[in-house]
């Protein structure tokens, strides 16, 4: 009997309980009326009403209390899910109502699927994270190789060509002005080409980064690209700071991209670059007083046109468990902040 009662949905329990109240009231009322025929009608009505109300309240309280206990179990489960605990499961053994019991089983099934999908997403994200780091590492290795070949082979060959042209110029009699003009023009073109190659070598992999560290490389790159435009630079960087090669490379590439963006878009007059290092974090800040931009519109436009500069900077920071923050408003310049925790350094 008790098992049958537990299987009833809450609606049928309430209806059954109230039917019992009516039946008891009818039987009991008939009996009591026969026994108290002489009593006043008002007294009988008051008595029956009181007994009916009390019985109805007790039975409905018992039924609803049983149902609400099931709701309490579900509520506790949902509250823990809301706090971020997706490992929780509803205790279906504490739920008597069949409808809530079915709901709890469905909820547990859904949570199990969510946990499986979450685990798969985290595994894929970890794999993507590893592959991205490997791609960036391979990219830097290839940059080093190309820079080394340009420096050792191409630059050396250009220098020897210039030297040979100068030697040829000394062998040509001075009265051959046209030949001297051609040789001088060729020397000028060769010198410009050699300078461009050296700049390419630095952009690919600055020797300063490997030899003197991050601060020196950023300072040199900023001066060579910004001071020629009349931009006033302010540096707040402690010299001699050295970090893991991958961290130094990531921070330099982010600074390189930021400086390139200032040159192309900012129209700034002042740029402040800060590089600091604490026992727990590396911090790079680059701020300009340029024209600024609407960040959301810029990100949407970059994604639409496949310009991945901002996304690339963010990715480099996040691959080292760091954070990348950029703040900008139109007319008020731009501030970029990168933080990379020391304990995450490879």
N, C-alpha and C positions, 0 to 999 in steps of 0.2 A: 504493500500500500504506500509506504513512504517513498519507495523508488518510483512508483507511478506518479506520485505528487511532484517529485523533483523534476520529472520529465515534462511537466506541463509548462507552456509559456506563461509569462507573467500576466497577460490579459486573461487567460482562462483561469488562472489562480484567483485573480480579483473577482471574476464573475462567480466562480465556485464559492469563494468565501462569502460573498454577499448573498448568494442563494441559500447558503447554510443559515445565515442570519435571518433571512425571511422565513425559512422553514421553521427554525427554532421559535421565531416570534409568533408564527401562526399557531404552531402546536401549543407552545407555552401560553400564548394569549388565550386560546380557547379553553385550556384547562383552568387557568386562573380566573377567567370570566365566570366559568361554572361554579367555582368555589366562592367567588365574591359577587354574587348576583346582587346583593343588597348594597354594595358599595356605590359610591357616587361615580358617575360617568367621567367627570373631570379627573378624579383620582386615578381611575384606570388608564385614561389616556396618558396622564403624566408618567405613570409607572411604566407602561409599555414603551413610551418614547425614550425614557431614560435607559431602560434595559437594552432597547434596540440600538441606541447610540453607543452605549458602552461596548456591546458585543461587536458592532460594526467597526468601531475604532480598534479594538483589540485584534480582530481577525485581519483587518487591512494593514495594521501595523506589522503583524507577523509576516504577512505576504510581501509587503513592500520592503521590509527590512531584509528579507532574504534576497530580494531582487537587487536592492541597493548594495548589498555586500558584493555582488558580482560586479556592479558598476564601480565600486571602490577599488577592486582589484584591477580593473581596466584603467581606471583613472591614474592609479599609481604607476602602471606600466607606461601610459602615455606621457606622464610628467617626466619620467626618466628618459624617455626618448627625446622629449623636448629639450632636455638638458644636454643632449648629445650622446647618450649612452645607447648605442644601437645593438649592444649585446644582450640587453634585457629581453626577457620573454614573459608573457602573461602566464600565471600559474593556473592552468585550466582545472586543476583538482579542486580549487577553492571556488569554482563557479558552478552553481547548481542550475541556473536557468538555461534551458537548452538553446535559446536564441543567442544569449550572451556567450554561451559555451562555443557555439559555432563561430561567432564573431571573433572570440579570442583565438581559436585555432587558425582562422584566416589571417588574423593579425600576426601570429607567430610565423606562419608560412611566408607572409610578405616580408617580415623582418629577416627571416633566413635568406630569402632571395636577395634582399638589399645587402646583407652582409657578404654574400657571394659576389655580387656585382661590384661592391665597394672594394673587396679584396682584388678582384680582377683589374679594376681601374687603378688601384695603387700599384699593382705589379706592373701594369703597362706604363704607368707614369714613371716608376723607377727605371724601367728598361729604357724609356725615352730619354730620361735624365742622363743615364749612362751613355747612351748613343750620342746625345748632344755633346757631352763632354769629350767623347772620343772624336767626334767630328771637329770640334773646336781645336782639340789638341793636334789632330792631323793637319788642320788648316794652318796652325801656327808653325808646325814642322815644315810644311810646304813653303810657307812664307820665308822661313829661315833659309831653306835650301835655295830658293830663287834669289833672295837677297845676297846670299854668299856667292852665287854664280855671277850676279850682276856686279858685285864688288870686286871679285877676284878676276873674272874674265872680261866682262864688258867694259867696266871702268878702266881696267888695265890696258885693254886694247885701244880704247879711245885716247887714253893718255899717250900711248906710243904713237898713235896716228898723229896727234897734235905735235908731238916732238919731231916726227919725221917731216911734217909740213913746215915747221919752223926751220929745220935744217935745210930743206929744199929752198926755202925763201932766202937763206943766206947764200946759196949757190947761184941764184938767178941774178944777173947783172941789174943794177939799180935802174938803168934806163928802160927796162921792160915794166913800165908802171902798171899796165893792165894785168900782167901776170901776178905782180905783187898784190894788187887789189883783190884778185881772185883768191890768192893764198890767204890774205888777211881775213877775207870774208869767210873762207872755209875754217880758219882757226877760230873765229868768233862763233860760228855755228857749232863747231866741235866742242868749244868750251861750254856753250849753253846746253848742248846735249849731255855732256859729262855732268854738269850741275843737276840737270833733270834726273839723270840716272842715280846720282847720289841721293837726291830727294826721294826717289822711288825706293831706294835701299832703306832709307830711314823709315819711310812709311810702312814698308813691309816688315821690318824688324829693326828698331833702333838699337845700335850697339850700346848707346848710353844706358838703355834699360838693363842689359846684361852686365855692363861694366860698373856703372855708378848707381844704379837703382832707379826706383820709380819716380822719386821726387825730381831728380835731375832730368829724366826723360820728359816728364810732363812740362817742367819749366822750359826746357829747350824747345819743345814742340810749340808751346803757347807763344813764346817770344818770336819764333820764326814765322808763325802764321798770323799773329794778331798785331804785333808792334808795327809791322809794315803798313797796316791799315790805320795807324794812328790811335789804336785802342790802348788805353792805359791799363797796365796789369798790376795786380796786387797779389802777392803770394804769401801764404801762411803754411809753410811746409817745413817740417824738421828734416834736415839733411841726414843721410846715413841710414835711413829706415830701409830695412830689407825684409821681404816676406817670401812666401813660397812662390816659385816661378809662375804657376798658373794664376795665383792671386794678383801678382804684379802685372802680368799680361792682361788679365781681365780689366783691372782698374785703368791701365794705360789705354786699352782699346775704347773703354767708355769715355775717358777724357778726350781721346782723339776724335771720337764721333761728336762729342759735345762742342769741342773747339771748331770742328768743321761746320757744324750747324750755326755757330755764332758768326763765322765768316760769311756763310751763304745767306743767312736769313735775319740775323738779330739787329743789324745796324746799331751796334752798341758803342758806347764811349768808354765804359769801364767794365773790367772783368775781374772778379775775385776768385782765386782758386785756393782751397784749403785741403790739406792732406794731413790726417792725424792717425795715430796708432796708440791703442791702449792695450792692456793685457787681454781684453776680451773682443775688441772689434777694430777693424780698419774703417776709416770714414773719409770719403771724398766728397767735397762740396764745390760746385762751380756755379757762380752767380753772375749775371750780367744785367745791365740797365737798358737793354734794347727794347724793341717794339713789343715783345711778348706775343702771345697767341692764345686762342681759345683751345684748351687742352682736348676737350671731347671732339671738337671739329677736326683738330689736327690728327687725332688717332683714327677717326673715321676716314679721313682723306688718305692717310698713310696706308691703311688697310685696303682701301678701294684701288689705290694706284700702285700697290705692291712696293711701297717705300717702307722698309723695315728698320730704319735707324733707331727709333725709340724702342721698338720691340726687341731689337738685337741687344741694346744696352740692358734692358730689363732681364732678358734671358741670360746674359753673361753673369749678372749679379745673382740671379736665382739659382743658377747651376752650382754656385758655391754657397748655397743656403743663405744668401744675402738678400737685401731689400733694395729696391730702386724706387725713388720718389722724385717726381718732377712737379713743380708748382709754377704756374704762369698765368698772367692775365694780360689782356691787350693794353699796351701802353706802360706796363709796370715791370717789364723784364721777365727773366726766367731764373729759377733756382733748381738745381739738380743735386740730389743727395743720394749717395750710395754707401751702404753699410754692409760689411762682410765679417761675420764672426770669426775670430781667430781659431776657435776650436774646430771649425769646419774646413780649415785649410788642408788640402791634400798633401 
